[in-house]
Amino acid sequence: MTKRVSATPAATELIHQLIAKHGPILFFQSGGCCEGSVPLCMPASEFKPSPSDIVIGEVAEGAMFYMGHNHFQFAENMHTIIDALPGSSGSFSLDCGTGLAFIAHSRLYSDEELKQLTPVVTYGFS
């Protein structure tokens, strides 16, 4: 099966550090303006999926990646790669203050990968 999301070594290390400090975490990317265009990292206990949110998979270390339905319609044919680069993230993301910021890169799937994509989990949006 073709995974929909993955993490770079730098992102995996930051995820590990954030889990050690905050417990289970997750990512959400709405695709909206401003901070909605980058992945938001938050404690898993503080996120309640809406009926239009989609789980595209596990990033690393058990951290799931949720995407808003409208953004998923744009990104469903792309593999999402979470990275952590020097910089400052949005004030609502757990990476704020670490000196690193999570960002999302993407690449188009090959025809072969498209045939073997893992299914997504939806919460009521059809």
C-alpha positions as CSV (number, residue, x, y, z in Angstrom):
1,M,0.0,0.0,0.0
2,T,1.1,3.6,-0.7
3,K,1.2,5.8,2.4
4,R,-0.4,9.3,2.1
5,V,1.9,11.0,4.6
6,S,5.4,10.7,5.9
7,A,8.0,12.6,7.9
8,T,11.6,13.6,7.4
9,P,14.2,12.6,10.0
10,A,14.1,16.2,11.4
11,A,10.3,16.2,11.7
12,T,10.4,12.7,13.4
13,E,12.9,13.9,15.9
14,L,10.8,17.0,16.8
15,I,7.7,14.8,17.0
16,H,9.5,12.6,19.4
17,Q,10.5,15.6,21.6
18,L,7.0,17.0,21.6
19,I,5.4,13.6,22.5
20,A,7.9,13.3,25.4
21,K,6.9,16.8,26.6
22,H,3.1,16.8,25.8
23,G,2.0,13.2,25.4
24,P,0.2,12.0,22.3
25,I,0.0,14.6,19.5
26,L,-1.6,15.0,16.1
27,F,-1.4,17.2,13.0
28,F,-4.2,19.1,11.4
29,Q,-4.1,21.0,8.1
30,S,-7.2,22.9,7.1
31,G,-5.8,24.5,3.9
32,G,-7.3,27.8,4.9
33,C,-5.5,31.1,4.9
34,C,-2.7,32.1,7.3
35,E,-1.9,29.4,9.8
36,G,-4.4,27.0,8.1
37,S,-1.9,26.5,5.2
38,V,0.7,24.8,7.4
39,P,0.3,21.7,9.5
40,L,-0.8,22.6,13.0
41,C,0.6,20.3,15.8
42,M,-1.5,19.9,18.9
43,P,-2.1,17.5,21.8
44,A,-4.3,14.7,20.6
45,S,-6.7,15.2,23.5
46,E,-7.5,18.7,22.3
47,F,-8.8,17.9,18.9
48,K,-12.3,16.9,18.1
49,P,-12.7,15.9,14.4
50,S,-15.5,17.6,12.6
51,P,-17.7,15.6,10.1
52,S,-15.6,17.1,7.3
53,D,-12.2,16.1,8.6
54,I,-10.2,13.3,7.0
55,V,-7.4,11.2,8.6
56,I,-4.8,10.6,5.8
57,G,-2.5,8.5,8.0
58,E,0.2,8.4,10.6
59,V,3.0,10.8,10.3
60,A,5.5,9.2,12.8
61,E,5.6,8.0,16.3
62,G,1.8,7.4,16.4
63,A,1.0,11.1,15.4
64,M,-2.0,11.0,13.1
65,F,-2.5,13.6,10.3
66,Y,-5.9,15.1,9.8
67,M,-6.8,17.2,6.8
68,G,-9.9,19.4,6.1
69,H,-12.1,18.0,3.4
70,N,-11.7,21.0,1.1
71,H,-7.9,20.8,1.3
72,F,-8.0,17.0,0.8
73,Q,-9.9,17.5,-2.5
74,F,-6.9,19.5,-3.6
75,A,-4.2,17.2,-2.1
76,E,-5.7,13.7,-2.5
77,N,-3.3,12.9,-5.4
78,M,-0.2,14.1,-3.6
79,H,2.0,12.5,-1.0
80,T,2.4,14.8,2.0
81,I,5.8,15.0,3.6
82,I,6.1,16.7,7.0
83,D,9.4,18.5,7.6
84,A,10.8,20.6,10.5
85,L,12.9,23.6,9.4
86,P,14.6,26.4,11.4
87,G,12.1,29.1,12.0
88,S,9.1,30.1,13.9
89,S,5.7,28.4,13.6
90,G,2.2,29.7,14.2
91,S,1.5,30.5,17.8
92,F,-1.1,27.8,18.2
93,S,1.2,24.9,17.2
94,L,3.2,22.9,19.7
95,D,6.4,23.5,17.7
96,C,6.2,27.2,18.5
97,G,9.2,28.2,20.6
98,T,11.3,25.2,19.7
99,G,13.3,27.1,17.0
100,L,11.8,24.8,14.4
101,A,8.6,25.0,12.3
102,F,6.7,22.1,10.8
103,I,6.0,22.5,7.1
104,A,4.3,20.3,4.5
105,H,5.9,19.4,1.2
106,S,4.1,17.4,-1.4
107,R,4.7,15.5,-4.5
108,L,2.4,13.9,-7.0
109,Y,1.9,10.1,-6.9
110,S,3.0,8.0,-9.8
111,D,0.3,6.0,-11.6
112,E,1.4,2.9,-9.8
113,E,1.2,4.5,-6.4
114,L,-2.3,5.9,-7.2
115,K,-3.5,2.3,-7.7
116,Q,-2.3,1.3,-4.2
117,L,-3.3,4.3,-2.0
118,T,-4.2,3.6,1.6
119,P,-7.9,4.5,2.3
120,V,-8.7,7.5,4.3
121,V,-10.9,7.7,7.4
122,T,-13.8,10.3,7.3
123,Y,-16.0,11.5,10.1
124,G,-19.3,11.8,8.3
125,F,-18.6,13.9,5.2
126,S,-19.8,12.3,2.0
